[in-house]
Amino acid sequence: QVPVPSLPTLLPAVAMLDRLKAIQKYMMDLQYNHTGTQFFEIRKNRPIAGLMDLARDMVREALACNLCASNTLNCYLTNGLPGVERFPLSFRTRFGGSAFRHVVLGVCVGGRYGALGLSRRPELMFKAATHAGLAPLVADFRQAYSSYRHAVTRLKVGLYVPHDPRSFQQVEWRHLVVDVSRLSGEELRRDLDKHARDMKAVQVLKGVTLPVSPGKERRKSVASTSSTSSPHRAPCGSPQRRASRVEKLPLAAEKKPEPNFLMEEGYKIRV
């Protein structure tokens, strides 16, 4: 009987770096999928809720994972970890005239960056969250690739993945696309540092509901009256407009006896 890896126990008393190491050990126990057969269909346009349902199936089946499957499962295992932000990080390399692609799940813990994932090479999957920024993390991966004579030609970085397993948002797999071969080291570092700040800014904007200005609210109410509203759409009119609608209801109720009066006079109404 083949032993099934057990899920890591992530106790709150354990340091966060040790919890990430436990998650990586569980992924390594599942092993990298060398067969070339895709056991699970990972569609990148699926919402997070659908991907998390698929991750539960992965835990139950305990099969070997490829790159995208390992990213999905790592998102599932790191859900709810306080202070841990996750983002996709993918590389395209060139060796011997052929192109190769690789993707890991970048993590940010207290301003320190690392990565979780699977690969045929141990230097290309787990990176402890000890790097001072996103640029040093990418430089670590580039150095590991160079040891295997691979040259990184393109880099893609996504946005932070929400922790809500029932979210219908889609994962931003690539928000920054960098042609590494055309940039100097300083330009690459500047772009990565800017993207690291953008990820935090986008997270703040998504987590805070900004107030709507009165002018926009009035324009929305006018647009809603000129078009047919959906039954699932909440009313967006201003308080004054809602009050006017309520005032018109008694007038509509007073017109109901009119058909009865006409019927008493002998008239027939055709519909």
N, C-alpha and C positions, 0 to 999 in steps of 0.2 A: 504494500500500500504506500502510495506517495504521500509524504507528510504535507499538510497544508499550513502555510505560514500563518501565524496568529497576529492579529492586529496589535500595533504598539500601544502600550499603556502610557498615556500622556498625563501624568499627575501634575497638578498645579505646583507642587513643591519642587518639581524637577526644573532645572534651568532650561530656558528656551532653546539654547543651542543644543543641549542634550536631547530635547524632544525632536528637534529637526534631524539629528543623527539617528534617532530611533525610527523615524519615518523612512529615512534613506535605507536603513538596514532592512526594513520590511520590503521595500521595493527591490532591493538586491536579492532578497530571498525568493521573490517572485521570478526573478531572472529576466534578462533581456530576451526578446523574441528573435531567435536566430533563424526560424523556419521560413520567414518570408510570407507566411500566411497571416492575414489580419483576423484575429479572433473577435474583435469588437469594431464596429463601424463608428468611427469618430467623425461626425460632421461638424465642421467649425462654425457653421451658421446656426447650430442648435442653441437654444437658450440655456442658461446655467442650470435651471431646474432639470432639463432633460439630460444634461451631461452628468449631473449628480446622481440621477437615477441609474444611468449607465455605470457610474463608478460603484454603486452598490452591487450591481451584477458582477463587476470585476472582482470585488472582495469575496463574493459568494463562490465564484468559479475558480478563483486563485490560479489564473492562467498567466503565462508569460506575456509581457507588455512590450509594445513598440513605443516609438517616441511620443506620438500624440496621446496614446492611451496612458502612458506614464504621467504625462502632464495633467490629464484629467483626474487620474487617481490621486496625484499629489495635491491638487486643489481640494479634493474631497477630504483628504486626511488632514490638511492644514486649516480646514474651515473652523472658525471659532477660536483659533489661537490668538490670544490678545497681543496686539502690537506687531503682528506678522502681516506684511503686505506681500502679495504674490503678483507676478507679471510674466507673460511669455517672453522668452528670449531665444531667438533662432539665428542660426549661422548658415551661410552658404560658402563652401570652400572649394578649392580646385587643387587637384593632384593628378599628374600624368595626363593632362588634357581632359579629365572627367570632372564633373561637378558633383558635390555631395552636400546633403542638407542634414542639419541637426537642430534639435529644439530641446530646451530645458525650461524649468520653471524657476525664474529668478525670485528671490525672497529678500525682503528688507526688514531688518529687526533693529529698531532703535537707531536708525541711520546707518547701519552696517549692512552690506550686501553679500549675498551668497546665492547658491543654486541647488536645486534638487532635480534628479532625473536619472535616466538610464542610458548606457552607451556600451559599445564593445570595448572601449578604452576607459580604464578607471579615472584618468585625468580629465575626461570630458563629461562627467556627470555631476558628482557632488562637489560643491564648493562651500566651505564653512562660511557662515555669515560674519566674517571678520574684515571684509574689504571696506575701505573708508568711503567708497563711492561706486557708482555704476561704471565709471571709466576704468578704475582698477580691476573690477570684476571681469570686464571684457578683455582687458590686457592679460589677465591670467589665462583666460580661455585661448586667446591668440598665441600665447607662449606655449600652451599645451598642444595646440594644433601644429605649431612650427616644429615641435619635437617629432611629429609624425610626417613632416614635410608637406603639410597642408597649408595653403595660403588662404586666409579669410578674405573673400571678395565682397560679400554683402552681409549686412547685419540688420535684423528686424527686432524691434522692441515694442511690446504692447503696453497696455495700461493696467492699472491695478484691478484684480479680479474681486468683485464683491463677495463678502462672506455669507450672504444670504443664500442658502441652498434652494429656496423657492423663488428666486429672482428669475424674471423672464428677460433680463438683459442678456445680450450676447457678449462673449469674451472678445475683447479688442486684441486680436492676435498680433496685429502690426499697426502701430501708430507712428512709429519712426522707422524709416527705411534709409539706410546709409550705405552708399557705395564706398566701401572701405578702401578700395584700390585707388580711388581718386582723391582721397583726403590725406592730409598730413596728420601726424600724431596729435598735434595741438588742436587742429580743427575737429578731429574725432572726439577728443576729450571735451571740447567746448560744446559740441552737439549732444553728447551723452549727459553732461552736467545740466544742460538746459532741459533735456527730456526728463531727467530725474525731478527737477522742480515742477515741470508740467504735470507729471503724474500725481504729485501731491496736490497741485492746484485743482486738477480735474476731480480728484476724490473729494475735496472740500466742496466744490460746486455741486456734485451729485448728492452729497449728504445733507445739504442745506437747502430748504425751500425758500427761494427768494420771493419777497413780496411783489405783487403786481401793482404797477402804478395805476392811479385812477383813470388816466387817459387811455391806457391799454384796455382797462376793464370796460370803459364805455364803448370803445371800438369793437370789442368782442361781443357786447350786447347788441350793437347795431348789426353786426354780421350774422348773429344767431337769428335775428328776426327776419333777415332777408333770405335766409336759406333754410331748408328743411332740417330740423334738428333730429339727431339720432335718439332712439328711446333709451340707449345706454349712456347718453351724455348728460352730465350734471348741468343744471341751469347756471349760466354764467352772467346773467344780467345784474345790474346794479341794484342796491336795496330800493331805490326810488322806483325803478321800473317794475320790480316785483310787487311793490305796493299798489302800483297803478293796475296791474293785472288782477289783483285781489279786489280792487274797487269795481271792476267791470263785471264781476261775477253776479252781484245782485241784479244788474240790469239785464243780463242774459236770462236770469231766472224769471223776471217779470214778463218776458215775451212768450213764455210757455203757454199761458191761457189763450193766446190769439188763435191757434188752430181750432180749439174747441168752440170758440165763438163763431168762426166761419162755418163750422160743421152744423151748428144750430140753425144758421140761416139757409141751409140747404145747398151750400156749395160743396164741391168735391175737389180735393187736392190730389193731383196726379203726381206720382213719384217716378 
